[in-house]
Amino acid sequence: MSASELDETLELRLTFDAQGLIPAIVCDVADNAVLMFAFMNKQALAETQRTGIVHFWSRSRQALWKKGETSGEMFAVQDLRVDCDQDVLLVRVKPHGKGNACHTGRRSCFYRKIDGQKLEFV
């Protein structure tokens, strides 16, 4: 399938990388805030679709990871989207628990901005 055909097809043809992973950007369906970024493999995607709760592949633990399994900060999938190249997922969610995505207890993992060569909390 050519690139232009891939841009317009309704056929799911996800592109996983050499490690069998696809990037997944997670945003809050209520306000489109980007909450976190992680990777999914085929198993994580299948579990996400089957359960309606976001699952990822943990590269550090080399294991399937159900978001919020220990923290209670789960994400209920509202819809799954794919980019034009079918190599990135956008997972639109409704957060459960306190609504925190980050392991630090913050709503989003993106809580610092780059200011020159230093970071600033936002």
PALUMTOR-262793 format. One record per residue (C-alpha): residue number from 1; x negated, y negated, z negated; residue in three letters. Coordinates in Angstrom, 3 decimals, padded with zeros to 6 digits, always signed. Last residue first. Layout:
<rs>
[NUM [X Y Z] "Ala"]
...
</rs>
This chain:
<rs>
[122 [-004.128 -024.848 -035.009] "Val"]
[121 [-007.407 -023.981 -036.692] "Phe"]
[120 [-010.497 -025.409 -034.995] "Glu"]
[119 [-013.380 -023.430 -033.588] "Leu"]
[118 [-016.850 -024.585 -032.672] "Lys"]
[117 [-019.015 -024.917 -029.555] "Gln"]
[116 [-016.893 -027.516 -027.785] "Gly"]
[115 [-013.546 -027.346 -029.571] "Asp"]
[114 [-012.184 -023.865 -029.024] "Ile"]
[113 [-008.734 -023.313 -030.460] "Lys"]
[112 [-007.797 -021.139 -033.392] "Arg"]
[111 [-004.522 -019.365 -034.281] "Tyr"]
[110 [-004.267 -016.992 -031.299] "Phe"]
[109 [-003.510 -013.763 -033.188] "Cys"]
[108 [-000.011 -015.145 -033.661] "Ser"]
[107 [+002.388 -015.242 -036.614] "Arg"]
[106 [-000.434 -015.125 -039.145] "Arg"]
[105 [-000.860 -012.379 -041.734] "Gly"]
[104 [-004.541 -011.811 -040.946] "Thr"]
[103 [-003.615 -008.555 -039.144] "His"]
[102 [-001.903 -010.783 -036.593] "Cys"]
[101 [+001.617 -010.354 -035.266] "Ala"]
[100 [+003.621 -011.890 -038.087] "Asn"]
[99 [+007.402 -012.058 -037.805] "Gly"]
[98 [+008.110 -011.484 -041.488] "Lys"]
[97 [+009.449 -007.998 -040.736] "Gly"]
[96 [+010.698 -007.539 -037.202] "His"]
[95 [+009.476 -009.402 -034.125] "Pro"]
[94 [+011.742 -009.539 -031.046] "Lys"]
[93 [+009.594 -008.696 -028.086] "Val"]
[92 [+008.615 -009.548 -024.510] "Arg"]
[91 [+005.824 -007.275 -023.354] "Val"]
[90 [+003.937 -008.706 -020.390] "Leu"]
[89 [+001.901 -005.985 -018.720] "Leu"]
[88 [-001.242 -006.415 -016.630] "Val"]
[87 [-002.506 -004.379 -013.634] "Asp"]
[86 [+000.628 -004.335 -011.489] "Gln"]
[85 [-001.004 -006.724 -009.006] "Asp"]
[84 [+001.977 -009.136 -009.160] "Cys"]
[83 [+002.239 -008.935 -012.954] "Asp"]
[82 [+004.359 -006.402 -014.833] "Val"]
[81 [+007.254 -007.022 -017.164] "Arg"]
[80 [+008.646 -005.106 -020.108] "Leu"]
[79 [+011.814 -006.273 -021.809] "Asp"]
[78 [+013.355 -006.788 -025.230] "Gln"]
[77 [+010.901 -004.510 -027.008] "Val"]
[76 [+011.301 -004.441 -030.777] "Ala"]
[75 [+008.019 -005.471 -032.377] "Phe"]
[74 [+007.047 -004.144 -035.792] "Met"]
[73 [+005.498 -006.073 -038.668] "Glu"]
[72 [+006.086 -003.399 -041.323] "Gly"]
[71 [+002.392 -003.544 -042.186] "Ser"]
[70 [+001.620 +000.202 -041.973] "Thr"]
[69 [+003.470 +001.198 -038.798] "Glu"]
[68 [+003.630 -002.405 -037.645] "Gly"]
[67 [+002.464 -001.762 -034.100] "Lys"]
[66 [+002.461 +001.979 -033.433] "Lys"]
[65 [-001.148 +002.844 -032.614] "Trp"]
[64 [-002.271 +005.756 -030.456] "Leu"]
[63 [-005.859 +006.649 -031.222] "Ala"]
[62 [-009.440 +005.963 -030.168] "Gln"]
[61 [-009.965 +004.159 -033.488] "Arg"]
[60 [-011.820 +001.184 -032.000] "Ser"]
[59 [-010.009 +001.323 -028.635] "Arg"]
[58 [-006.612 +001.418 -030.310] "Ser"]
[57 [-004.016 +002.357 -027.700] "Trp"]
[56 [-000.802 +000.444 -028.178] "Phe"]
[55 [+002.800 +001.110 -029.196] "His"]
[54 [+005.643 -001.415 -029.178] "Val"]
[53 [+009.025 -000.232 -030.475] "Ile"]
[52 [+011.812 +000.564 -027.982] "Gly"]
[51 [+011.344 +004.244 -028.830] "Thr"]
[50 [+011.029 +005.907 -025.408] "Arg"]
[49 [+009.671 +002.893 -023.520] "Gln"]
[48 [+007.055 +002.127 -026.155] "Thr"]
[47 [+006.223 +005.821 -026.455] "Glu"]
[46 [+005.705 +006.046 -022.660] "Ala"]
[45 [+003.569 +002.898 -022.643] "Leu"]
[44 [+001.425 +004.201 -025.486] "Ala"]
[43 [+001.020 +007.575 -023.728] "Gln"]
[42 [+000.067 +005.982 -020.412] "Lys"]
[41 [-002.570 +003.810 -022.091] "Asn"]
[40 [-001.824 +000.458 -023.626] "Met"]
[39 [-004.200 -002.335 -024.494] "Phe"]
[38 [-003.880 -005.311 -026.823] "Ala"]
[37 [-003.033 -009.000 -026.769] "Phe"]
[36 [-001.126 -010.912 -029.404] "Met"]
[35 [+001.647 -013.319 -030.289] "Leu"]
[34 [+001.997 -015.512 -027.207] "Val"]
[33 [+004.934 -017.815 -027.938] "Ala"]
[32 [+007.718 -017.300 -025.382] "Asn"]
[31 [+010.281 -019.004 -027.679] "Asp"]
[30 [+012.861 -016.342 -028.553] "Ala"]
[29 [+011.336 -013.493 -026.514] "Val"]
[28 [+008.199 -013.609 -028.655] "Asp"]
[27 [+005.183 -012.724 -026.530] "Cys"]
[26 [+002.914 -009.691 -026.229] "Val"]
[25 [+000.241 -009.481 -023.533] "Ile"]
[24 [-000.597 -005.904 -022.581] "Ala"]
[23 [-003.820 -004.976 -020.789] "Pro"]
[22 [-003.814 -001.553 -019.047] "Ile"]
[21 [-005.952 +001.368 -020.162] "Leu"]
[20 [-007.028 +004.683 -018.612] "Gly"]
[19 [-010.712 +004.130 -019.399] "Gln"]
[18 [-011.456 +003.406 -015.714] "Ala"]
[17 [-008.678 +000.789 -015.677] "Asp"]
[16 [-004.947 +001.469 -015.291] "Phe"]
[15 [-003.098 +000.147 -012.252] "Thr"]
[14 [+000.666 +000.444 -012.508] "Leu"]
[13 [+002.533 +001.453 -009.364] "Arg"]
[12 [+006.227 +000.945 -010.188] "Leu"]
[11 [+008.122 +000.679 -006.905] "Glu"]
[10 [+010.132 -002.529 -006.529] "Leu"]
[9 [+007.638 -003.737 -003.947] "Thr"]
[8 [+006.966 -007.395 -003.138] "Glu"]
[7 [+003.456 -008.076 -004.434] "Asp"]
[6 [+002.382 -004.487 -003.691] "Leu"]
[5 [+003.303 -005.024 -000.030] "Glu"]
[4 [+001.125 -008.145 +000.036] "Ser"]
[3 [-001.756 -006.230 -001.532] "Ala"]
[2 [-001.430 -003.393 +000.971] "Ser"]
[1 [+000.000 +000.000 +000.000] "Met"]
</rs>
